[in-house]
Amino acid sequence: GPVSLANRSSNKLLSALCEIGTTSGYAVSIPVDVGHVANFFIGSKSNAVIAEHDIAQLLEFTNRVAVALANSVWRRKLHFQAHFDSLTQLPNLRMFKDIVEASITRAQRDNRCVGVLFIDLDEFKDVNDSLGHSAGDLLLIEIAERLSDSVRKTDTVARIGGDEFVVVIPDLKVEDHSASSDL
């Protein structure tokens, strides 16, 4: 709505507008997602009232931006849901397959190897049965964090099933033992 810039220097945007001589204007805020807002401002360096036509154009523009931002947030959420495990935030089976395929392609090109570790938690069902699914979820989250903290930044930890994890270790050296005298 209408904004007077007098005594608004605590807001960084309004403070910056004051510094360039803006004295009045019209502001519109658009919630983007949790914790993020887009601010649009049309202003004047005189105390003139902003024309209704200019305000209407600003509102039309911000409505279009709001739709574009909402679509962007929606696409990011869909991508996350399709590629990441909602509980552990790790890559899921679908993304794991893509990562392994890309790692193998890169390894073949660079004459390197890729390691893949499969980790299945034995008797995990007993945790869920005896302590409940909430405890089982907390355990899976803790395991995901510990695995992630135990690998290199170039490695990938993924959750591919209920109690199944994999670690992809790209860029391993190829050891040539064909000329070894130990044969």
Sequence and secondary structure as in RCSB ss.txt:
>XXXX:A:sequence
GPVSLANRSSNKLLSALCEIGTTSGYAVSIPVDVGHVANFFIGSKSNAVIAEHDIAQLLEFTNRVAVALANSVWR
RKLHFQAHFDSLTQLPNLRMFKDIVEASITRAQRDNRCVGVLFIDLDEFKDVNDSLGHSAGDLLLIEIAERLSDS
VRKTDTVARIGGDEFVVVIPDLKVEDHSASSDL
>XXXX:A:secstr
 EEE TT TTSHHHHHHHHTT  EEEEEEEEEETTEEEEEEEEESSS    HHHHHHHHHHHHHHHHHHHHHHHH
HHHHHHHHB TTT SB HHHHHHHHHHHHHHHHHHTEEEEEEEEE TTHHHHHHHH HHHHHHHHHHHHHHHHHT
S TT EEEEEETTEEEEEEEEEE    TT TT 
